[in-house]
Every structure is written in C-alpha cells, then in structure tokens.
Amino acid sequence: MARPFSPLVSVICPTYNRSDAIVRTIASVRNQSVTDWELLVMSDGCTDDTEDWVRAAASEDGRIRLVRTARYGHPSGPRNEGLAQARGEYTAYIDHDDVWRENHLDVVLSLFEEGGEIVATGFRCRNRQGEVTSSSDAFGLCWHPELQLLGPIFEPSRVAHRSGLAERVGGWRAGYGLEDWDLWLRLADAGAIFTTAQDRTTELFDDPGTRRFATPLRHRMPVAAFDDPRRAHAVLTELRDERHEAAFRAAAEADTRAWIARLRTTDQFTMPRGWDGDLDAAITKAAAKAPPPWPDLVLVPDSGRYLVAQRLWCSTAEHAERITELTRRTQREQFALVEAIVRTSGGTAAVPSGSGAR
C-alpha cells in the first residue's frame, strides 16, 4: 500500500469567486524552489467558475487540493477548515489575490531551521496596474509583543508557523476585519515570538476594494473631555492645525526612541535576520515618512460630556482598551502637547502628561 503523502509545508488559500485570477496565485506556489508542499484551496462556497480553474490546476499537479466549504463570507472559517485538513509540519498562508516570489518557502523554511516558531518575510505592494505602491523595510520587520499590540503588522501571505500553533490559541476568529492581527496577538500573548527576514518574497495586492480598506473603525481612544461642545470642536480643529505638526512629529520621534530603547532590553525584541542596521537612523526615517499626527480624530458625546477621541483600527473592545493603556504609557511627550492645548480651552486631557511609566 502506498504511504499517504506527508508534505513539509501545507499552504492554505481561502478564496471566493476569484475566477481565472486564482491561477496566478496558484502558479506562484507551483513555481516555488521548494517542492515539498501541498496547496489547499479553500472555496468559500464559490458560485462562479473559480473551482473549475482550481480543478484544472489540480489535474496537472497532485499537490493541489480543492476543498469546498459552506459559505462563511469570511476567510477565517475556510482557514480553520484548512488547518483541520493540513498534513504538513509547517503551515503557510496565501490570500487569493497575492503571489509569492519563487524563494518564499525557501526563506520561510530557513527561518524555521534557525529555531523560529512563527515567521514573516518582507513584501512589496502592487496596485491593479502592477505598480509598486510600498515595500517593507528592516525597521518594519522588528518585532515585540508591544509592537504587535499597537499595529496590524504581517499580512497572512507573509506568515507561516509550526503546525498546531494556531489551534492552540483558538484558531482564526471571524469578525468584520483584522482577523490576522487578532490571531498574531493571541499567539504573542501565549508566548510565541516572531522571527523575520528582510527578503521581499511576497507581492501583496494593494487596492481600495480589498477587505483591508473596508474595515470599520468602531473603537476610540479618548484624548480630551469637555462640557461645552463648541470648545471640544475648537480643540479638535486646533490639534489638526498644521502649526503643531512639527512639534508633534518631534514628540512622536522622541517617544518612539524611548519606547524602542526599552523594548531592546527585553528578550522578546527581535530584529530581522542578518540586519545590524542603525535603529536610531531607522526611527528618524520612519518618523519623516509618518502621516500627519491625529489623522482620525472625532468628536463624540459621552454621558453629558463631549470627547475628542482618536478612532482605533482594531477589532475588539478589549484590544482597544489595551491599545489605549499602552499608548498613554509610551506617548508621554505627545500627550504633554495635547494637555497644553486642551488646558487653554477649558478641557481635561484624557491622561495627564508624565503619568505612567514608559
């Protein structure tokens, strides 16, 4: 009797009504320099001809499997079903509109060989015209649980982990977006540490029509409180005024330097493999490219008062609370500027400057 196929890497690709465009993603897996893999294309109840294109690829390559699921309307369900059927020692993900460069799995496996348990690589983003819109840098591949808490770093197509790791923290959760950030955060909370490589092995599709751009901002971090809505609106306008931009940028850079200096003293802080660059220079460069401060301020009524608040890009109230607590601890210079502006308008800053430890 033939032994069952036991691949080294299981690749999970959730898809819905992608039609022949799925062929490009499949081809990027088939073109890998590493050949010991299986590809599970998880059809989320497709109603078009996507499955026909997958079957055609599977007829040419026995490492490809089409798995049809009930309609979830969300990639987490198909990914969880893929985890249940995966047979590899390692699990990698690829979204149906992304592609890998031919060395992706080679880089991923080298990180595992060096002891990694969950790994991520660099990327380039391309738009519909094929133009590069952004790309990863070494600083953006530094990792620590606090960095993971504050930012949705590492899209699924860039990530792989030792099989069984995701299931131990409850697998993928459905929601209205950011399910990858949610899983990586739960893994970090459980003690998992990301190992990263600078190699830009993933090409991500960058388009306003993707789910990432449609994520609603349902949670907020209070910045200041007022009894008078007119004063609250005046402070919101003042915080956005370009007169303060240079001061806020300088404060943000100072806060980041102090924060990263503290993180570097811990065993959990990691830098991308082989990078011995200047973190101070990287922070300066990142600060110069950062968007204007307070990009998503809103004015909201709250129990008879009026809050100036920052909308947060996260999926749960518990996550929002953790972001708020960490932000207030690590952005003291920025909140000191806020407090000065708020004080002149008769409001109350959400957190006094100098409170909390960095």
N, C-alpha and C positions, 0 to 999 in steps of 0.2 A: 504493500500500500504506500502511495506517495505521501511524504511528510507534508503537513499543512504549511503554506507559505508564511514565514515569520519575518517580516521586513524589519530593518533597523529603525526606519522613521515612518510614522503614519502622518500623512498630510490631510488636514480637514478643510474642505472648501464648501461653505454654505452658499447656496445660490437660489435665486428666484427670477424666472423669466428673463434670463440673460441672452437667450437665443445663441446665434453663432459667435457672439462676442466671447463666450466662455472658452472657445477654442484657444484663444491667445493665452489665457491664464493656464489652461491645461498644458499647452505646449511649453510654457516656461518651466513647468515641473518636469516634463519629459526630457527637457534639454539639460537637466542638472548633471554636473560632472559626477556627482554621487548617484549611483543607480539603485541602491538598496532601499527602496521606499514603496509605499502604497499610497494612492490618492483616493480618498473618499469624497466624492462629490455629493453633497447632501442637498437633494432637491426639496425645497420648502414648498411642496405641493405645486410645482410649476404647472402653468396652464398653456404655455406656448411650446415651441419645439426645442427648448433647451435640452431636455432629456434625450432627444434624438441625437443631438450633437455629442453629448457625453457618451451615449451608447456606441456611436461610431468610433470615438477615440478609444473606448474600452475594447472594441473588437480588434483594434490594432495593437493594443498594449494591455496585457493581462494584469498589470499593476494598478489599473484604474478600475474603481468600482462606483457604480451609480447606486445611491441609496435614496429611495423616495420616502419622505416623511409626510405626516399630516401637515396641514398648513398652520404654521406658527405665526407667520407675519413678523418674525424677529429672528435674527441669526443665532441667538443663544440656544433655542430648542434644537435646531439641527446640529449645532456644535456638540451639545451634550449627547445626542444620539450617536454622533461620530465618535466621541470618546468611548462610548459603550462598545463600539464595534472595532475600535483601533487595536491593532496587533503588534505595533512597533514598540521598541524600547523607549523611543522618544516621540513626542507629538509636536508637530508644527502646524501652523495655520496659514491659509492664504485666502483673502477675500476675492470674490469673483470678478472684481474689476481691477485687481492689482496683478503684477507679474514679478517674477524673480529673475535676477541675473543668474547665469549658469553656475556660479560659485556659491550660491546662497547656502545650500545644505552643507557644502564643504566647510564654510566658515562656521556655521552653526555647530557641526559635529566637533570641530576643533575646540570650540569653547566648552563643550561637554567633556571632551578628553582632558581639559585642563581643570576639571572639577566643577563646572557650572551646573546648576540645577534648573535655572530658568534664564534664558539668554535672549539677547536682542541685537540686531545689526543696524547699520546706518541705512539711509534711504535717500531717494530723490522723488519729488512730487512732479507729476506732469499733468497738464490740462488736456482738454479734448484735442487740441492742435498738436500735442506731443511736445510742447514747450516745457522746459524745466521751470517750475514756479518757486521751488525752495529745495533745500537739501540739508542733510544733517551735518552737524559739526561735532567736534570732540566734547566740548562742554555740555552739549545737549545729550550726550551719552553717559555723563556722570550719573551716578545713582545713589540714593539713600532713601530709607522709608519716608523721611520728611519731604524729599523731593517728589516721591511718588504720591504722597498725600495731597500736595498742592497742585500737581499738574497731570494732565491726561497723557503721560508720555508712553510711547511704544504702541503703535497700532498692531493689530493681530498679525498682519502679514509679515511683521518683523520679528515675531516672537516664537520661540519653541521652548518646551520644558520636558523634563523627565516624565514619562507616562505615569499616571496616577496622581500626580501633584495637584491638578485642578480639582479632581474629585474629592480629595481630602479636605478641601475648604468649601465644598458645596457646589462645585461646577459653575457653569455660566448661568447668570440670572437675567431674566427678561426685564424690560423696562422701556423707558422712552429714549434711551441712548446711553452711551458711555459705559456699556457693559464690559468692555475690555479694561477700562480704568478700575471698575468695581472689582473685577477678578484679580488684577495685579495687586490692588490694595489689600484684598483679603489674604493673598499669598504673602505679602510683605508683613502683614500683622501676624501671620503664622510663623514668621522667621525666615522665609525664603529671601534670597539675595540675588539680584540681577547681575549677570556677567554680560558685558557688552563688547562689541567690536566696532571700529570705525568704518569698516568696509561697507560701502553703499550697495548692498546686494538686493535691495527691494525697490521696485518702482511703484509708487502709490498714485492712485488716480485722484486728482485734485479738481473737484467740480462742485459748484454751489448746489447741484441737485442731489448730492450724496447725503446719507443719513446724518453724517457728522455735522453738516451745516444746518440741519433742521432740528437739532436738539434744543428744546425749550429751556430757558433759564428760569427755573422755578424757585430757586432758593436765593437768599440775600444775606449779606453781612452788613449790619448797621454800622454807620460811620459817625453820625451825629443825630441828635434828637432836639426838636423844637416844639414850643407850644403854639407858635404862630406859623401858619403855612407859608406866608409871604417871606418870612426870614429864612425858612428852610429852603425855599426856592432860590433865594438870593445866594445862599451859601453853596447850593448845588451848582449854580452858574459860576460862582467865584472859583470853586475847586476845579472847574473845567477851563478856566481862563488861561490862555497861553502865557500870561505873565508869570505864572507859577511853574511852568513846565520845567525850566532848567533846575529850579530848586528841588522839585520832586524827583527829577531824574538823578540828581546828585545824591539825594537821600536814599533813593532806591539802590543805587550802586553801593553806598556805604553799608546799608542794611544787608545786602547780598554778600559783601565781603565778610562781614562779621558772622553771618549765618554759615557760609561755606567754611570759614576757618574753624568754627565749632564742629561742623559735621566731619571735617577731615581728621579730627581727633578720635573718631569712633571707628570700630572695626567694620561697621556696616557701610561706610562710604567706599564706593568703587569708582574707578575711572576706566575708560575704555582700554582694552588690552593694547599694550605697547605704547600708550600715549604718556609722554613725560613733559607735556606742554606746561606753559605758564598759566596757572589758574587765574592769577590777578589780571593778566592781559586778556584772558578769555572773558572774564566778568566785565571788563571795560568794553570789550567789543559787543557783548550781549546787551549791555545797558544802552549802547549807542543805537542798536537796532530795535530796541523795545518799542512797542506802541506808546502813544501818549498816556500819561497816568490817568487812572479812574475812568476807563473807557465805557463802563456800563453802570454809571450812577443813575439812580432813580429816586423819586420822591414818593413815599407811601405813607398813608395814615396808619396809626398803630395805637390803639387804646387811648384815644383822645389826644395823642401827640402826633408829630409828623417826623418821619425818619428820612434822612438822607442815607441811602444804602447802596452797596455795590452788589450787583447781580453776580451770582456764582454759577460757574459751569460745572455742576456736579449733579448726581442723580438721586441722592437721598438726603433727608434732613439730618441724619446722624453724621454723614460726611460733611455737610455744610457746617455743622457745629464744630467739627474737628478742624476744618479749614479756618474758621473764624478764630478759634483759640490759638492755632499756630501762627496765623498771620499777625495777630495782635502781639504775640511774643517776639516775633522776628522782624517786624517792620516798625520799630520804635521811632526811628528818625522820620519816617513818612507820617506816622500818626502825630508826632510832635508838630509838624507843619499843619496838619489838619486841625489840631487843637487850637493853634494860634489863630487860624482863620475863623473857626467856629466861635471862639471866645469873643471876638469883636462884634459878633452878630447876636449875642444873647442866647446861644445854644449850648448844648452839652455834648462834648466829644464822647464817642462810644467807649473809648478807652483812654485814660489819662496817659500822657507821654511819660516814659520812664517806668511804667508798671510792667511787671513780669520780667522773666529772665530771657535772654536771647537763646 
